[in-house]
Amino acid sequence: MMLRLSVSVLIAMHAAILFAGYLAPYDYAEQHRELAYAPPTAIHFDGLRPFVDAPDGTRHPIRFFTGGRLFGVTPPGHVFLWGTDASGRDVFSRVLYGGRISLATGLAATFLALALGLFWGTISGFYGGWIDRLLMRGAELFLALPWLYLLLGVRAFLPLHIGTVQAFFLLVAIIGTVGWVRPARIVRGVVLSARERGFVLAARGFGAGAPYLIRRHILPLTGSVLLTQATVLIPQYILAEVTLSFLGLGIGEPMPSWGNMLAEARQYHSLVFHSWMLAPGLAAIPLLFGYLIVADALLEKPLRRSS
């Protein structure tokens, strides 16, 4: 039951983030300066028809499927489901758009980490011997590096303001290359076991070369491991993006991400008087827990089979 609920939540959140341009009532950069830190808009109903009250006291119905968006209100009415930020931007819309950056970073960094881990672990486990020892010692040395300080040093050499695309790929490269060692170790263990199986030894006896054995017999056995690792790494990397952007090392304004949106909430007056600024963090919780529950379910399957 919990697994089905988690999968449903993940599907719903991914769909909402993917179609942010349609579900969000405003663009992420649209400002309403006169409505800075406006609280969530109260929605009223006239029968089954929802409407909002404009600042001038007039009623404005909420219209659906209008202007290329799911819903909206004609000016001077506004509909801010989760309030606005210091620049009068709709927090609900920015959370949806910001989810694209955070989720895309997690997915891309996971793909990079698994690709590096698959390559490194396969070579190490298949050839063994001194190659295995050299590659694994190199992986351990790589893991021991102080990555946070290196990241701060690299960021210091970069221009103060970099483009969104450059910042995105920098985040993906940093997060993905830091986290490939653990998947590499797990893949190595799978490959060490697989290369001694009967069908692999038989294929080797018939003259099959290393590229054929790896492609045809070894790599298919790593699929379930990579899938499980993906469900573990994606929430970790989403959280890593949120943390780095929160510290000012990731995506910058005006492009939203959950991390740089939360950075505004660290101010005392925002946290105390404008609690809706915590919406990005609250939106990330079901997404992260959904992935972790799916990962736990995938990890329990081998245990059930062995028992």
Residue, then its C-alpha position, 0 to 999 in steps of 0.5 A: m500500500m505504501l509503495r503504491l502511494s509513493v509511486s502515485v505521488l512520484i508520478a503526480m509530482h513529476a507530471a506537475i513539474l514537467f507541465a509547470g508551464y501549463l499548471a502555473p498561473y504565472d511565469y516564474a519571473e513575473q513580478h507584482r511589486e505592489l504585492a510583495y510578501a502577499p499572503p496566500t489568496a483566499i478562494h471563495f465560492d459562489g455555488l460551485r464557481p470559485f472567485v477571488d476578491a481584488p484589492d479594490g473589493t471587486r470579485h474576479p472569477i477563477r477561469f480555467f483553461t485560459g491563456g494557455r494555462l490551467f487557471g487564472v484570474t483577470p487583472p486586477g484580481h490575483v490568485f497566489l495559492w502560496g503567496t508571493d516573495a519579496s519581489g511579488r512573484d507567485v511562490f506556487s508558480r516558482v515552486l513548479y518551475g524550480g522543481r524542473i531545475s532541482l529534479a533535472t539536476g538530480l536525474a542528470a547527476t544520477f545518470l552521470a554517476l551511474a555511467l562512471g560507476l558502471f564503467w569503472g566497476t565493470i573494468s575493475g571487476f572483469y579484469g581483476g588483479w593489479i587493474d582491480r587494485l589500482l582502480m579501487r585504490g584510485a576510487e578510495l582516494f577520490l572519495a577521500l578528497p575534501w569536495l566541499y572545499l574544492l567546490l568553493g575553490v573552483r567557484a572562486f575562480l569562476p565569474l561572479h555571475i554565470g549563466t543558468v545553463q553553465a551553472f546547471f551543467l556545473l552542478v551536474a558535473i560536480i554532484g555526479t562526479v562526486g558520487w560515482v564511487r559507491p555504485a562502482r563498488i557495487v557494480r564491481g561486486v556484481v561483475l566479480s560474481a558474474r564472470e565466474r558463472g557457468f555461461v560466462l565461462a562457457a562463452r569464454g571457452f568458445g573464444a568470446g572476447a572481453p568486449y562481447l562477454i561484457r556487452r552480452h553477458i555481464l552488463p545485463l546482470t547489472g541492470s537491477v543494481l543500477l535501478t536500485q542505485a538510481t532510486v537511492l541517488i536521485p533524492q540525494y542529488i536533489l537534496a545536494e542541488v538544494t543545498l548548493s543553491f541555498l549556499g549560493l553555489g548553484i542556480g542563481e536568480p531569476m531562474p528559480s530552484w528549490g535551493n535558491m528559493l529557500a535561501e530567501a527564507r533564511q532571513y528571520h523576518s521571512l521565516v517568522f512573518h512569511s511562513w509560505m516561503l518554506a513552500p519549496g522545502l515542503a514540496a521536496i519532502p514527498l518527492l524525496f520520501g517517495y524515492l526512498i520508499v521505492a528504493d527500500a522496496l527494491l532493496e528488500k526484493p533480493l532479501r525476500r528471494s534469498s529467504 
